[in-house]
Every structure is written in structure tokens, then in C-alpha cells.
Amino acid sequence: MNSAITSCEHPDPLRSDGGTLSAHDDGQGKKNSQPRSPGSSQLAYAILDTPPWYLCIFLGIQHFLTALGGLVAVPLILAKDLCLQHDPLTQSYLISTIFFVSGICTLLQVFFGVRLPILQGGTFGFVAPSLAMLSLPAWRCPEWTLNASQVNISSPEFTEEWQKRIRELQGVIMVASCVQMLVGFSGLIGFLMRFIGPLTIAPTISLVALPLFDSAGNDAGVHWGISAMTIFLIVLFSQYLKNIAVPVPVYGRKEKCHTSKFYLFQVFPVLLGLCISWFLCFVFTVTNTFPSAPTAYGYLARTDTKGNVLSQAPWFRFPYPGQWGLPTISLAGVFGIIAGVISSMVESVGDYYACARLVGAPPPPKHAINRGIGIEGLGCLLAGAWGTGNGTTSYSENVGALGITRVGSRMVIVAAGCVLLLMGVFGKIGAVFATIPTPVVGGMYLVMFGVISAVGISNLQYVDMNSSRNIFVFGFSMYCGLAIPNWVNKNPDKLQTGILQLDQVLQVLLTTGMFVGGFLGFLLDNTIPGSLEERGFLSWNQIQESEDTTKVSEIYNFPCGIGTKFCTSSCTRYLPFWPRLEHGGKGDTGVSQLTLASQISSGKRPKCATETRM
């Protein structure tokens, strides 16, 4: 099962030559890594590699910190319309719940879903329809809940006010999640992938990040000095110091305690940048360098602005399904959330390809995409049952982190899922991370979103960009993906059809840049005449044929021999989400290979790379 791959250039963060600890050595001389991807010559750890356990923990925490801003933001945004703006304790409960459910969904996705190292978390695609539903006259908060002096958070009346609203959100999310599971597990999303080319994927991925420039800029603008320092540190560590080895103490059976060189800056650029900036903010807060007036510029850079969350959060709390009561359902809410589901699926498919490209994996085949979307639907169902007030989706921020850190190991995301579970159970620990100052998070987002945008555009390398057809399709899709959502956000009253449910659907779809750009790219690329070579499909097919199907099977098949050693019934071949197995030719008896069905490749095999299977 293991492979040894050599390439002309492969800067491991841990090396055994010259007294440097090997990436494949756990400090005791034990080889524990998996084969490297042919396209991962610049990766510290490829998707099948297993870093030492202590590195997995730190890298998992780094992914948790990357997703922290979005995870915490969703419940805080919903708090006002849930009548919880003066109840920080319940807000902390929602934050812990979304941590816990995100951990469960991440583990499900890594082990049984698309099987790429993608973190799962709350989705902003559900926020707009949720707020639209809660703004209806029947769900508007009473005036007394908006007055802090009149709110008694322990009173049964107040508890019922916010719980009935979140129960309504639970119900509509659970119903809408069934649509997503149907689309995924039925194979419909996989069927559509045969019509999706680079001119669809490129604007979809790029518009995941480009429309977020406003929110990222606002967070960074809270204190540009701190944001610039965070950006400088992340860029310094990830780009300039990535090949600098740092001596670290190592314990082994033979040499006992000794020092080895470790490429610290290459593996932990985001974590180091965040921690250093966070610590300096703490120092500036203690010394009162930052202003103490809430209205003053730079106040939100203080580390004590979120002190209430830390003091009021319990040490231990175990979230459970139905903790707010029995969910209820309304038709208007279901239609709105379904629109969010559509946007989420489009974004997730783009994230799958971006992730595969960054971690040096082959493009995900149809059955893996089907499973990924289906598992995300299952995650939304679990999120609704637990009562997060939101669903789950693939986190684009963490896809960007893969490009910065060059660590694509699947086990790191498993560690991140376990960290999320622990954060959801131990409320105080999660509350500590929630105190990261806003400008530090904003600086990190500027770097991450820039990487995601570039990854999307890089898909155009397969397309003939000398063609006026392709230039028009990409340029028009990108520009409309920015212009149309901007206009709709500024003129929401112009989209009044008289049907509330239809208004909500149009509002969500037309304010989602990735949906607008991806849909236009899909429509134009499949209707404007053009050859397969011109559209980039021919290049993809040629690269696809050169992919090692055994490696694809190792990455995207079920774990623990499911489908190869167990559950190998012939009936499974009719399941759209089950790996399609083909037996090799002469000398391959008993070896199963996966049929490649994807149209997109993650890159060419380096000419200097050789692969040896054992």
C-alpha cells in the first residue's frame, strides 16, 4: 500500500539528512507516512502523509484558529434577531454547539465524504435567508427584549421568546438539508460535473473570496497597524523563512534527547503569526496603549473587549440534539434556506477542486463529489437537530490555509475535527480563543482570501486564453459576479415579486457572487460554440489519462477496506456515491482501481518524479 516517490525538488519541513529530522520519522525511526502525490513537490505533507502526532495537534489548532472567525461570527450575527443580543451566556452556548457539530461533520466528511482535508463549519449562505425569515412580522423580537434593563435571562418568558425562534430555524434547516442529501446521494451533482469546465470553476472559486474584501477590510481596518503586522508575519514565515530550519529538541529510542532541524516557519506560519500578534495586543491592552473608550479607533484591538464571554462560559457543557425543544417548520423559511443550500453546494464543489489542487491530489471523481455533497447535507441535518441556528459547509478559509502552510495531510484535519469537538465541550477553552482581536483575524483573512482567489484563476491554465470567446466568458462572469450582488444588496426593495418565498430565493441567489459568476460561466461555456481544446476539456482529459488510478483509489475510496474487502456486493455498483471498481489487467489480480470520472485535474505529473509501489 505504501509508496516511495522521489522528485527533483521536495523541501520537506523535517529531513533526516544532515542531522535533520525526517518528515517520515516520528523521532524513533519509525516510518509512518503515506505516498506523496506526484503533483505535491512543494508540499510539506501530502494528503496521504501522516505527520507526527504532536504536529497534527498543532496544525489542527491552526486550522481551528483559521475557521474561528467564521464559526463565532455566525451565532453572533443571528443573536439580535433571535432576541439574544443581551444574553451573552446563551450566545456562548450557541458558539459551543456550532464548534461541537462542526467537529462531527468534519470527521464525517474526511472519513466518509469527499475524503479531502476540508474543514466543515457554519455557512454564511444560510445567514441571509435566516435573517429574512426572522424579520417577518410573526418572528420579530418584542420591544422589551431589545432593552437590556427589561431582560431577565433566567425568566421562562424570555427563554421561550428566543427558543421558539431557534426551533423554527432548526426545522427549516433540517427540511432543506434533505434536499441537499437527495442531490448528493442521488448522483445529480455528479451528473452535472460533466458539463462543468475550468471556465465555470475559475469564477466560482475566485468569487468565493473576492466579494469578502469588504468584510475582511473592515475587520483589518479596526486597527491597520495590528493587521499589517499580522500580514507581515504570515508572509514572512510562509514565503521568506520557509526554508530556514530551526533546531528543536527531539526524543528518540536510540539517541534519546537530541536536537534536530525543523522547518517551523513553513509548517506553522498562520499559527505563529496569529499568536505573536495576539500576544502583542495583550501587551498593548495591559499597558493601556490601546484606547479604552469603546468609540475610539483601535478599541476592538484590545483583548479584553470580549471578556464577558470568558467569565460567563461554563467549564464543561455537552451539547445534545433537541436541547432547545422540538423543531417547528414554516414554508417560507424552507424556500429561503433551500436557496442557501444551492449556493453552498456550488461553493463546496469549487472548494473540492481547489483543495485537491492545493494538496497534490487527483481531481475528485463523481462518486466522491456525490458523497461530499450528501455528507454536507447530513451535516446540515445534524446542525439543525443540535440547534446551531445554522448549517454546515466546506470552509474556504481553510482551503486557503492549505495553500499557505503547504500541509495537506488528511490526518491534520482529523485532528482539527477533534479540536472542534473539545472546544464544544470545554466552554472556557473555546471562550479563550474567541477573544482573538478583530484586526488580527482581519489580517489573516486578507492573506487567505488572496490565496483562494489566485487558486481559482489558476484553473485557466488549461484554457486557450488567446480565444476571445474564453476571455468574454471569464471576464463577463467575474464582473457580473461582483456587480449584480452589489446592486441587489443596495436595492433589495427592487426585487419585489409579490411572492415572499420567491423574493427570498432571488435575494439569496443574486447576492451570492459565487453563484452568479459560476452560473453565468456554466451557461455561457455550454452554449457559446467552442471546441473541447479551446474550452480546456481536451487538456484535462489528457492529464486525467495520466493519473494513477491506484492512487485515486487510495485517496477517494472508503476507509478500512469498505467497498474493497467488505460490502463488495454487486448491488453497490448502482449507488451513485459508491466507488466504481475495475479490475486491472494481467498481473493485477485482486487489485481494485477507481474509474476516473472527473473532468478536472490538479496538475501535471513532474517529469523528474518517479514512483515506486511496494
N, C-alpha and C positions, 0 to 999 in steps of 0.2 A: 504493500500500500504506500510506503514511503518513497519519496523520490529525491534524487540529488540533482540539483540544477546548477550549472556554472555559467557565468556570463562575464562579459568583458568589463563590466562596471557594476559594482554592487556594494555601496557603502553601508555595511551593517552597523548598527549602533553598538553592538557588542561583538568583539572579534577575539579569536584565540591566538592569532599570530602576533608575535612580538609582545607577549605578556598582556594581551587584551582579551577580556572575557568574551567568549563566543555567544552569538545570539541563539545558538542551538545548544548551549550548555547551561545547565541550571546551577552551576557553581560546584557540582560534584562530578562533572564529567559525563553527565547523562544527556544523551541526545533526545530532545523532546519536540522538535519542530516538524512541520509537515512540508511537502514540496512547495517550492516557490513558483509563482506564476511566471511564465515567460515574459510577460509584459511588466513585471514588477521590479526591474533592475534598479529602480531608485527607491524602492520601499525598504523601510527598516524591518517590518514584519508583514508578510503577505497574508492573504485571507486564511490559509490553512496552517500558518505558523502558530506555535504556542509559546509565547514569551514566558519567562519565569513567573511564578505566582505573584511575587511582590510587585513586578512590573505591571501585571494585569490589574492589580488593585489600584495602583496609582493612575494608570491610563484610564481605568474605568471611572475613577473620581474626576479625571479631566473631562471625560465625556459628560458626566453628570453636571459639572460646572458649566459646560458649553450649553447644555439644554436648560439650565436653571432659570435663565431669564424668561424663556417662553413658558416653562412649566408653572412658574409663580405668577406670571402676568395674567394667564387665562382666568383663574379664580378671582384675582383682584379686579379684573375688568368687569366680571359678572357681578361682583359684590354689591354694587349700588343698585342694580335692577333686581337683585334678589333681596333687597331691603337689609343688607348686611354691612353697609358702609360704617356703621357704628358698633360692629360686633367683630373685633379682630380675632377673638378666640375661635369663632366658627370659621372665619377665613383661614386660620391655621389648620383647622380640621380638613377643609377642602383641599388645601395645599398638600397635606399629608396623604389624603386619599388619592390625589392625582399622581403623587410620587409612587404610591404602592401599586396602583393599577398600571402605570407606565412600566414599572418593573416587570409585572406579569406579562404584559403584552410584548415587551422587548424579548423576553425569554421564549415566548411562543413563536415570535417571528424568526428568531435566529435558529431555533431547533426544528420548527415545522413549517415555517412560512417560506419566504423567498430565500432564506438562509444566507443573506448577505449581512455584513456588520452595520446594520442600521438601527439606531435607537428609535423607540416609539414614545410618543408623548402627546400632550394635548394639542388640538388643532385649532388654529385661528379661523379656519374655514367654517367652523360651527359657531363662532362668536357672533357674527353678523346676524344670522337667522335667529339665534337665541335672543339677542337683544331686540330684534324686531318682534318676536313673539311676546317678550316680556313688556314691550311698550304698548301692547293692546290694552284697551280700557279695562278689561277684566283682570289684568295682571299688573297694573300699575301700583306701585307701593303707596300705601296711605301716607298722608302728610305727617302724621305723628312719628312714623318710622324714620323720617328724614331729620328729625330734631333729636340731637343726642341727649338733651335733658329729659325727654319723654320716653326714651328707650330703656326698658328693663330687660336685659338679655336673658334673664332667667325666668321671665314670666311665660306661662303657657300660651298667652295670646300672641306674643312676639314670635315665639318658636313656631307656632302654626303658620304665621304670615310668611316666613321665609321657607319653611319646609314644604308648603303646598306648591310653591313656585319651583323649587328644585325637583320635586316629584314630577311636575309637569315636564320639565326638561328631561328627566330620566326616561319617561315614557316615549317621548317623540324620538329621542336618540336611539332607544332600543328598537323601535319600529324601523327607522331609517337604516340602522345597521343591518337589518335583514336584507334590504335591497343590495347593500354592498357585498354581503356574503353570497347572494344569488349571482351577482355579476361576476364575482371572482371564481367561485367553485363551479359555476356552470360553464366556464371557459369563454364567456363572451368577451372579456377583456383581452384574453389571449388571441381570440379570433381577429380582433381589431388591430392587433400589433402587426399583422402582415401588411397593413396599409400605412403604418407609421414609419417614416424615414427620418433622416437627420434634419430635414427642414421642418419637421414637427417637433422633434426632441430638442433641437437647439433653442428655439424661442421659449419652449416650455420650461426648460431648466434655468435659462438665464432670467426669465421673468419670475422665477421663484424668489430671487434675491433682489433684482433691480428695484421693484416697487417698494422695498423695505428701506430704501435710502432715507426716507423721511423719518421713520421711527428710529433707525439707527443713528441718524444725525441728531435727532432730538435728545436721545439718551447720551450721546457723546457730548452734545452741547451743554449739558448740565455743568460740566467743568472741562473745557477743552484741554487744559494743562494735564489733567489726570488721564483723559482719553488718549492724548498724544503720547504720553508716557507708556500707556498700556500697548498702544500700537507699535511704538518703537521697540519695546521689549520683545513682543511676539515676533516681529520682523527680524530683530537682531538674533534671537535664538534660532528661529526656523530657517533663516536664509544665510546669515553671515557666519554664525558659530556652529552650524550643523555638523561640520567635520572636525570639530575640536573635541578631543577625548579628555574626560575628567577622571582622575584616579578615585576609585570608590573601594571601600572595604568589602571583601568577599570571603565567605567561609566555605571551605570545601573539605571533603573527607581526606584527601591526600595532603594538600598544602595547608590545611586548617585556615587560620586567619591570614589573609594576604590582601594586597591591593591589585586591582585590575582597572584598565581603562574602559570608561563607559561614555557613549555619546549622549550625554544627558540632555543637551540643548536640542538635539534632533528629535528626541522622543517626547519631551515634556515642554515644548515651547509655550503652549497655551496655559498650562497649569502654573509654570514658573512666572509668566507674565502677569497672570491674574493675582497670584499670591503676593508678589512683590508690590504691585500697585495697591492691592488691598491693605497690606501692612503699612505702606506709606500713608494711605488715607487714615488708618487708625492713629498713626503718629500725629498727623496734622489735626485730627479731631481732639486728641488728648491735650495737645498744646494750644488748642483754640486758634490754629492758623486759619481754618475754615470758618466762615461766618456762622453764628448761632441763630440768626434771625431766619425764620422759615421762608421769608420772601426774598432774601438776599441771594445773589448769584453765587453758586457753588455750595449752597447749603446741602443739597442732596448728595454731595460727595462725602459727607460725614458718615461715619459708621454707626452712629447712634440714632439715626433718623427712623430706624425700624426696630428700635429697642422693645416696643410693646410685643412684637411677635415672639421675641426670645423669652420675655418674662412670663407671658401668659400661656405659652405652648406647654403641654404636659410632657413628662419624660417618656411615657410609654402609652401608646394608643393603637389598637389593632382595628383598622377599617374592615367593614364586612358588608356584604350585599344587603340592600334594603335598610340601611342604617337610618335613612330619613323617612321611611314608611313605604307604602305600596305605590308604585308609579302610576300616573294617570296620563291620558293621551288626548291630544286635540289635533284635528285635521290640518289646521293652518300651520301648526308647528312642524308637523311631519313633512309637509311640502317644502318648507324652508330648509329644514335640516337635510333633506334629500339633495337640494341644490348644493349644500356644503359638502355632501358625500361625493358628488360628481367632481367638484373642484379638488377634493382631497385625493381621489383616485388618479386624476390627471397628474397632480403633483407627485404622487408616490411612484407612478410608473417612470417619470423623469428621474426621480431620486434613485430608483433601482439601477438605471443605466449609468447615472453619474457615479454611484457608489462602485459598481462593477469596474468602471473605467479607472477610478482612483486606486482601487486595491489590487489591480492587475488581474482581475478575474475575467473569464469569458463572459459575453453578454448573457443575461438571464434568458433561458428558453421559455416558451409559452407556459409550460406547466408550472414553472417557478413563479412567473408573474401571476398566474391564476391563484396559486396558493397564497402569495403575498397579499394580494387584494382581499382574498377571502379571510385570511387571518386578521387583517386590519379591520374587516367588518366584525369579526368575532371580538376583537379588542374594543370596538365601539360598543358592542353589546355588553361586555363586561364593565366598561366605564359607565354605561347607563345603569347597570344593576348596582354597582357600588355607589353611584351618586356623585360623580365628579362634577356634574354640570356641563360636561364636555365629552368629546370622543377621543380617539387616538389616531395618529397618522405617523408616517415616517418624518423624522426631523432633518430638515435640510441643513440646519446649523451644524449637525454632527457629521453630515456628509462633507461639509466644508472643513471640519476639523481633521478628517482623514487626509485631505489634501495638504494641510499644513504640517501635520505630525508625521505623515508617511508611515503610519502604523495602521495596517488594515486587517489585523488579526481578528477573527471571529470571537475568540475567547475573551478579548478585551471588552467587547460589547456584552458578553455574558456577565463579566464582572460588573459592568455598568448597570445591567439589569438587577443584579444582586444588591448593588449600592442603592438603587432606587427603592428596592423593597425595604432595606434597612432604614432609609430616610423616612419612608412612610410609616414605619412602626415606632421609631425613636424620634419623637416630635422635636425635642430640643436640638438634636443634631441638624435636622432639616432647617430649623429656625435660624441656626448659626449661619448656614450657607445663604439663607435668604437675606442676610444683612450686607451682602456684597454691594458696594455703592453703585449707583446707576451709571456714572460715567465710565467705570471700569468695564461693565457689561457692554456699554455702547462702543467703546474702543475695540473690544473683541469682535463685536458684530461687524464693524467696518472691514476688518480683515477677512472674516469668514464669508460674508456675503460677496466680497470681491472674488474670492476663490470659486464660489458656486457659479457666479456669472461667467467667469472665464471657462469653467468646465463645460457649460452649456454651449458656448460659442465654439469650443474646440471640436465639436461634432461636425462642424462644417468642413473639416479637412478631407472628408470623403466626397464632398460635393464639388462640382465644377463651378467655382465662383467667378469664372470668366463668362458665365452664362447670364444674360440679362434676365432670363426667367427666374433663376435662382436668387439673384440679387433682389429682384422685386418681391418674391415670396418671403424671404427672410426679413428684408427691411420693412415691408408693409406690416408683417405680423408683429415684429418687435415694436414698431411705433404705435400701432393700434393697441397693443398690449399695455402701453403706458398711457396713451391719450384717452382712450374710452373709459377706463376705470376712474381716471382723474376727473373727467367731466361728470360721470354718474355720481361720484361722491360729492361733488359740488352742487349738483342739481337733482337730488333724489325725488323732488316733487314732480319732475317732468316725466317720470315713469309711473303714471297712474292709469292703469287699465280698467279700474273699477272692480277688479277681482283681487282681493287681498293676497290669496295664495300665489297667484301669478306674479303680482308685484314683488313679493318676497323672493321668488325664484329668480326673476330678472335682476333684482337688486344684487343678490349674492353673485350670480354668474358674471354680470357685467362689471362688478367691482373687483373681480379676481383676475389680475393681469395674466397669470399663467394660463388660465382657461381661455381668455380672449385670444392671446397670442398663439397658444397651441391649437385652438380650434381653427383659426384662420390659416395657420401653417398647414394643418391637416387638410382643410378644404381646398386650398389653392394648389398644394402639391399633388393632390389626387385628381384635380380637374383640369389644370393647365397642361397642355401637351408637353411631354418631355421624355427623353429616353431614360432607361434604367441607369445607364452610365452617367448621364447628366445629373440625375437626381441622387446619385451616390449609392444606389442599391447594388450595382454591379461590384463596386469595391468591397462593400460589406459581404456580399456572397463569396467573393474570393478569399477574404480573410476568414470568413466563417468556415470554409472548407479546410483551412489550415489549422483550425483549432483542434486540440487534443480532446476527443470525446470522453476519454477516460478521466481526464482532469475535470471536465464539465460535470461528469457523474459524481466525482468526489465532492465537488462544491455544492451542487444543487440537489442531489438525491437526499432522501430521508436518512436520518442518523440511525445508528445501531443496526444496520442491515435491513431495515424495514423496506420492503419492496424488492430486495435482492436475495435475502436469506429467509425473511419472514413475510407473510402477506403477499405471496407471489402468485395469487390466483389469477387466472386468465381474465377474469371479470374486471380486474383493475385497469385493464388497457382502455376501457371505455370511460374512465374517470378523467375529466379534463385536467385535474390538478395532480394526477399521479404520473410519476416519471415513465416515459415510454422507453422500454428497454429493447435493445437489439443485440443479438449475439454476434460476436466477432467471427471472422473467418478462420482460416487454418491457424491452428496453434492458439486460438483464443477461447477454447472450450471452457465454459463456466464463467467467462468474464462478461459482465453486462456493460453496455455502453449506452449513454443517453443520446437520443436523437436531438440534434440541434434544430430549434425551430425559430430562433430569434433572427432578426434582420440586422442587428446592430452589433458591432464588435468593440471591444475595449482597447484595441490597439494591435499593432503588428508584432509578430514574434521577432525579437532581435536576431540579427544574422549571426552574432557571435555567441548566442546562447545554445547550449546543448543540454539535453535532458536524459537522465538515466533512471530507469524504473527498477526497483528491487522487489 
